[in-house]
Amino acid sequence: MSYLGSIEETSYLSAPSAAQYRAIMRVFYREYEKMHFQLYKEDVLKQLRQDPDFADYGMDQLKGDLEALVRWKNLTPIQDPGRVYTIADYKNKQYRYVMSEYAVEIERLTVRLENIFLESGNLSTNLFVRLEKGLEEAEEMDVKSGKEVNEWWSSLQEDFKRLNQNYQDYLREFYSGKADRLMKSVEFILHKDRFIQYLSEFIQEMQRCSRRIGKLLLQNAPLIEDKLLEKVIHSELEIPHALSEKRSHMEESIRENIRGKWTSLKGWFLDLPGHESECRKVLVITNDVIRNIIQNAALIVQVQNWGISRKDDYRKFLELFLGAGSLEEAHRISAHVFGIQNIAHLKENTLRDTDSINSSVYEEEAFAYQLRPHTKTYRERRKQQGFTDKTMEKLEQRAAHLRQVESERQLLNRYIKDNRLDVSAMEGVVPETVRVVLLQWIAQANMTAGKTGKTEYGQEFCLIRKEGTCVLRCQDGRLRMPAYVLEFK
């Protein structure tokens, strides 16, 4: 646990003369960004004096501050023998100063902290597309070299990292105190629709892409976990490092890091045991933000309308309406009071006096329209009345049906000879009712394994198919069909 000790390189950030130290380090960092790594103290002093706050800053002060930064390991002095012209110069030891790796990262962090509120997050859906495309390339990576697989993995993780940071930075703004005050202001009503549309589009795209990405993760999980991640680990281990003494612990650390990133990627789109996917949480958060936006907008409008009484205004409008000299003037007053957006258009399926499309409703006769409640429990009151006895009609219908059934049975019995009905031997024109019943019998027998069936008259039969086909002459045409024989028991 030695890495949990104090970091000496950050001492200049909280030292009593932190302003001077930070100004010097910022000069070094700006030059470092320009690939100008080594600076003389004269160059540093020249750039510092360009700031009005350091106009009186002297070389002696700079030397003392540089020595402190060297002591804290932020700067590394390199003696320059090429600038030694006298013994005094040699004794003074002309140095060039270089930033240490820790100092570069610390300054980079301070720059980011200064601009953290200027960089606004966004809900870009392009990262979902990039992640989906990267996971689709997983199968192609199986035959690639370790270096190519490592580049593919780095690109995939970079997109995943940006997705996490972007949505967290954007949604965090809605939970800050400043955003809460803004959402409760009147000016926010003008922009609420844009926020709702922006969040809704992100939710829709996330729902579409997350399902596809989840399927790809499940599909390619064995390949990635068993082969590709091992290639990435071996590729990272093959990169030479100056601190070779840490090599023994490097493999374990790299393996834990890469496996942890893969678990985080799966946990973002898939439900893991005991943990809900981050995608579902983002959906809940965005829906909560949209609900808060709508509620705040409604409350603002409600607060604006509190305490407003238009009683006198309505009384004045009524006096104007009663004093209107014509119907056209009454229309104008009504439109001014109610507005066209509040008009309810009622449509009734009744006969009009005229079919002209240019005719106004005010030119036709008025009619009464009965309004009914729209509640589910409403039932119209029915008038109590008796019912007619239809026993004779039912008996007549039953007798007619029985006569029709008996007629069909007699027609079919005409074609049954010696308990056999040979379709190919049926002569004459076959009635439509006979054809329909015959085909029903054949279809019923064909659906059984033993090719047997039973008619509606209780007769059992066996269906036999002869070779060839036959033509059945019917009232509505000729039917070519297999030569079937029905043998009745």
NORQUIWO-V235816 format. One record per backbone hydrogen bond with DSSP energy under -0.5 kcal/mol. NH is the residue of the N-H (numbers start at 1). CO is the residue of the C=O. E is the energy in kcal/mol with one decimal. If there is no record, write none. Layout:
nh=NH co=CO e=E
nh=NH co=CO e=E
This chain:
nh=4 co=1 e=-1.6
nh=5 co=2 e=-1.4
nh=8 co=6 e=-0.8
nh=10 co=7 e=-1.2
nh=11 co=8 e=-1.9
nh=13 co=10 e=-1.2
nh=14 co=11 e=-1.1
nh=15 co=11 e=-0.5
nh=18 co=15 e=-1.5
nh=21 co=17 e=-2.0
nh=22 co=18 e=-2.9
nh=23 co=19 e=-1.7
nh=24 co=20 e=-2.2
nh=25 co=21 e=-2.5
nh=26 co=22 e=-2.1
nh=27 co=23 e=-1.7
nh=28 co=24 e=-2.1
nh=29 co=25 e=-2.3
nh=30 co=26 e=-2.4
nh=31 co=27 e=-2.0
nh=32 co=28 e=-2.1
nh=33 co=29 e=-2.1
nh=34 co=30 e=-0.9
nh=35 co=32 e=-1.7
nh=36 co=31 e=-3.0
nh=37 co=35 e=-0.9
nh=39 co=97 e=-1.9
nh=41 co=95 e=-0.5
nh=44 co=40 e=-1.9
nh=45 co=41 e=-2.5
nh=46 co=42 e=-2.1
nh=47 co=43 e=-1.8
nh=48 co=44 e=-2.3
nh=49 co=45 e=-2.1
nh=50 co=47 e=-0.8
nh=51 co=48 e=-1.8
nh=54 co=51 e=-1.9
nh=55 co=52 e=-1.2
nh=57 co=54 e=-1.1
nh=62 co=58 e=-1.8
nh=63 co=59 e=-2.6
nh=64 co=60 e=-2.0
nh=65 co=61 e=-2.3
nh=66 co=62 e=-2.8
nh=67 co=63 e=-2.4
nh=68 co=64 e=-1.8
nh=69 co=65 e=-2.2
nh=70 co=66 e=-2.3
nh=71 co=67 e=-2.2
nh=72 co=68 e=-1.8
nh=73 co=70 e=-1.2
nh=74 co=69 e=-2.6
nh=75 co=69 e=-1.1
nh=76 co=98 e=-3.0
nh=77 co=75 e=-0.5
nh=78 co=96 e=-3.1
nh=80 co=94 e=-2.8
nh=81 co=79 e=-0.7
nh=83 co=80 e=-1.2
nh=84 co=81 e=-1.3
nh=85 co=83 e=-0.7
nh=90 co=86 e=-1.8
nh=91 co=87 e=-2.3
nh=92 co=88 e=-2.2
nh=93 co=89 e=-1.0
nh=96 co=78 e=-2.9
nh=97 co=39 e=-2.8
nh=98 co=76 e=-1.8
nh=99 co=37 e=-0.5
nh=100 co=74 e=-2.2
nh=104 co=100 e=-2.0
nh=105 co=101 e=-2.0
nh=106 co=102 e=-2.4
nh=107 co=103 e=-2.5
nh=108 co=104 e=-2.2
nh=109 co=105 e=-1.9
nh=110 co=106 e=-2.2
nh=111 co=107 e=-2.3
nh=112 co=108 e=-1.8
nh=113 co=109 e=-2.5
nh=114 co=110 e=-2.0
nh=115 co=111 e=-1.2
nh=116 co=113 e=-0.7
nh=118 co=115 e=-0.8
nh=119 co=115 e=-1.5
nh=120 co=118 e=-0.8
nh=128 co=125 e=-0.6
nh=129 co=125 e=-1.2
nh=130 co=126 e=-2.2
nh=131 co=127 e=-2.4
nh=132 co=128 e=-2.4
nh=133 co=129 e=-2.4
nh=134 co=130 e=-2.4
nh=135 co=131 e=-2.3
nh=136 co=132 e=-1.8
nh=137 co=133 e=-1.0
nh=138 co=135 e=-1.4
nh=139 co=136 e=-0.5
nh=141 co=137 e=-1.3
nh=142 co=138 e=-0.5
nh=142 co=139 e=-0.9
nh=143 co=140 e=-1.0
nh=144 co=141 e=-1.0
nh=149 co=145 e=-2.3
nh=150 co=146 e=-2.2
nh=151 co=147 e=-2.1
nh=152 co=148 e=-2.3
nh=153 co=149 e=-2.5
nh=154 co=150 e=-2.5
nh=155 co=151 e=-2.3
nh=156 co=152 e=-2.1
nh=157 co=153 e=-2.4
nh=158 co=154 e=-2.2
nh=159 co=155 e=-2.0
nh=160 co=156 e=-2.0
nh=161 co=157 e=-2.6
nh=162 co=158 e=-2.3
nh=163 co=159 e=-2.2
nh=164 co=160 e=-2.0
nh=165 co=161 e=-2.6
nh=166 co=162 e=-2.8
nh=167 co=163 e=-1.9
nh=168 co=164 e=-1.9
nh=169 co=165 e=-2.7
nh=170 co=166 e=-2.2
nh=171 co=167 e=-2.5
nh=172 co=168 e=-1.9
nh=173 co=169 e=-0.7
nh=173 co=170 e=-0.6
nh=174 co=171 e=-0.9
nh=175 co=172 e=-1.1
nh=176 co=173 e=-0.9
nh=180 co=176 e=-2.0
nh=181 co=177 e=-2.0
nh=182 co=178 e=-2.1
nh=183 co=179 e=-2.6
nh=184 co=180 e=-0.8
nh=185 co=182 e=-1.7
nh=188 co=185 e=-0.8
nh=189 co=186 e=-1.3
nh=190 co=187 e=-0.9
nh=191 co=188 e=-1.2
nh=192 co=188 e=-1.0
nh=195 co=191 e=-1.7
nh=196 co=192 e=-2.5
nh=197 co=193 e=-2.4
nh=198 co=194 e=-2.3
nh=199 co=195 e=-2.6
nh=200 co=196 e=-2.5
nh=201 co=197 e=-2.3
nh=202 co=198 e=-1.7
nh=203 co=199 e=-2.3
nh=204 co=200 e=-2.5
nh=205 co=201 e=-2.3
nh=206 co=202 e=-2.5
nh=207 co=203 e=-2.5
nh=208 co=204 e=-2.0
nh=209 co=205 e=-2.6
nh=210 co=206 e=-2.7
nh=211 co=207 e=-1.1
nh=212 co=208 e=-1.1
nh=213 co=209 e=-2.9
nh=214 co=210 e=-2.4
nh=215 co=211 e=-2.0
nh=216 co=212 e=-2.1
nh=217 co=213 e=-2.4
nh=218 co=214 e=-2.2
nh=219 co=215 e=-2.4
nh=220 co=216 e=-2.8
nh=221 co=217 e=-0.9
nh=224 co=220 e=-2.7
nh=225 co=221 e=-2.7
nh=226 co=222 e=-2.2
nh=227 co=223 e=-2.0
nh=228 co=223 e=-1.7
nh=229 co=224 e=-2.8
nh=231 co=227 e=-2.0
nh=232 co=228 e=-2.1
nh=233 co=229 e=-2.3
nh=234 co=230 e=-2.4
nh=235 co=231 e=-2.2
nh=236 co=232 e=-2.1
nh=237 co=233 e=-2.0
nh=238 co=234 e=-1.4
nh=239 co=236 e=-0.9
nh=244 co=242 e=-1.7
nh=246 co=243 e=-1.2
nh=247 co=244 e=-1.7
nh=249 co=246 e=-0.6
nh=250 co=246 e=-0.8
nh=250 co=247 e=-0.6
nh=251 co=247 e=-0.9
nh=253 co=249 e=-1.7
nh=254 co=250 e=-3.0
nh=255 co=251 e=-2.7
nh=256 co=252 e=-2.1
nh=257 co=253 e=-2.2
nh=258 co=254 e=-2.6
nh=259 co=255 e=-2.4
nh=260 co=256 e=-1.9
nh=261 co=257 e=-1.9
nh=262 co=258 e=-2.1
nh=263 co=259 e=-2.2
nh=264 co=260 e=-2.0
nh=265 co=261 e=-2.2
nh=266 co=262 e=-2.3
nh=267 co=263 e=-2.5
nh=268 co=264 e=-1.1
nh=269 co=265 e=-0.9
nh=269 co=266 e=-0.6
nh=270 co=266 e=-2.9
nh=272 co=270 e=-0.6
nh=272 co=275 e=-1.2
nh=275 co=272 e=-2.5
nh=278 co=267 e=-1.9
nh=279 co=268 e=-2.1
nh=281 co=277 e=-1.4
nh=282 co=278 e=-2.6
nh=283 co=279 e=-2.0
nh=284 co=280 e=-2.1
nh=285 co=281 e=-2.6
nh=286 co=282 e=-2.8
nh=287 co=283 e=-2.1
nh=288 co=284 e=-2.1
nh=289 co=285 e=-2.3
nh=290 co=286 e=-2.5
nh=291 co=287 e=-2.3
nh=292 co=288 e=-2.3
nh=293 co=289 e=-2.4
nh=294 co=290 e=-2.4
nh=295 co=291 e=-2.6
nh=296 co=292 e=-2.8
nh=297 co=293 e=-2.2
nh=298 co=294 e=-2.3
nh=299 co=295 e=-2.5
nh=300 co=296 e=-2.5
nh=301 co=297 e=-2.1
nh=302 co=298 e=-2.3
nh=303 co=299 e=-2.8
nh=304 co=300 e=-2.1
nh=305 co=301 e=-1.4
nh=306 co=302 e=-0.8
nh=306 co=303 e=-0.7
nh=308 co=305 e=-1.3
nh=309 co=307 e=-0.6
nh=310 co=308 e=-0.5
nh=314 co=310 e=-2.6
nh=315 co=311 e=-2.1
nh=316 co=312 e=-2.0
nh=317 co=313 e=-2.3
nh=318 co=314 e=-2.4
nh=319 co=315 e=-1.9
nh=320 co=316 e=-2.1
nh=321 co=317 e=-2.5
nh=322 co=318 e=-2.7
nh=323 co=319 e=-1.6
nh=324 co=321 e=-1.2
nh=330 co=326 e=-1.6
nh=331 co=327 e=-2.2
nh=332 co=328 e=-1.8
nh=333 co=329 e=-2.0
nh=334 co=330 e=-2.4
nh=335 co=331 e=-2.5
nh=336 co=332 e=-1.8
nh=337 co=333 e=-1.8
nh=338 co=334 e=-2.7
nh=339 co=334 e=-0.7
nh=339 co=335 e=-0.9
nh=342 co=339 e=-1.1
nh=343 co=340 e=-1.3
nh=345 co=343 e=-0.6
nh=346 co=344 e=-0.7
nh=350 co=348 e=-1.9
nh=359 co=356 e=-0.8
nh=363 co=360 e=-1.4
nh=364 co=361 e=-0.9
nh=371 co=369 e=-0.5
nh=378 co=375 e=-1.0
nh=390 co=388 e=-0.6
nh=394 co=390 e=-1.9
nh=395 co=391 e=-2.1
nh=396 co=392 e=-2.4
nh=397 co=393 e=-2.3
nh=398 co=394 e=-2.4
nh=399 co=395 e=-2.6
nh=400 co=396 e=-2.3
nh=401 co=397 e=-2.0
nh=402 co=398 e=-2.3
nh=403 co=399 e=-2.2
nh=404 co=400 e=-2.0
nh=405 co=401 e=-2.3
nh=406 co=402 e=-2.5
nh=407 co=403 e=-2.1
nh=408 co=404 e=-2.1
nh=409 co=405 e=-2.1
nh=410 co=406 e=-2.2
nh=411 co=407 e=-2.0
nh=412 co=408 e=-2.1
nh=413 co=409 e=-2.3
nh=414 co=410 e=-1.0
nh=415 co=412 e=-1.4
nh=416 co=413 e=-0.7
nh=417 co=415 e=-0.6
nh=417 co=420 e=-2.9
nh=420 co=417 e=-1.0
nh=421 co=486 e=-2.3
nh=422 co=420 e=-0.5
nh=423 co=421 e=-0.7
nh=423 co=484 e=-2.2
nh=425 co=422 e=-0.8
nh=426 co=423 e=-1.2
nh=430 co=428 e=-0.5
nh=430 co=473 e=-3.2
nh=435 co=431 e=-2.1
nh=436 co=432 e=-2.3
nh=437 co=433 e=-2.1
nh=438 co=434 e=-2.6
nh=439 co=435 e=-2.4
nh=440 co=436 e=-1.7
nh=441 co=437 e=-2.1
nh=442 co=438 e=-2.2
nh=443 co=439 e=-2.4
nh=444 co=440 e=-2.2
nh=445 co=441 e=-2.3
nh=446 co=442 e=-2.2
nh=447 co=443 e=-0.9
nh=448 co=445 e=-1.6
nh=451 co=448 e=-0.6
nh=453 co=461 e=-2.1
nh=455 co=459 e=-2.9
nh=458 co=455 e=-1.7
nh=461 co=453 e=-2.3
nh=462 co=487 e=-2.4
nh=463 co=451 e=-3.2
nh=464 co=485 e=-2.9
nh=466 co=464 e=-0.6
nh=466 co=483 e=-3.1
nh=470 co=481 e=-3.1
nh=472 co=470 e=-0.5
nh=472 co=479 e=-3.3
nh=473 co=471 e=-0.7
nh=474 co=472 e=-0.7
nh=474 co=477 e=-2.5
nh=475 co=430 e=-1.2
nh=477 co=474 e=-1.0
nh=479 co=472 e=-2.5
nh=480 co=478 e=-0.5
nh=481 co=470 e=-2.6
nh=481 co=479 e=-0.5
nh=483 co=468 e=-1.6
nh=484 co=482 e=-1.4
nh=485 co=464 e=-2.9
nh=486 co=421 e=-2.3
nh=487 co=462 e=-2.6
nh=487 co=485 e=-0.6
nh=488 co=419 e=-2.7
nh=488 co=486 e=-0.6
nh=489 co=460 e=-2.6
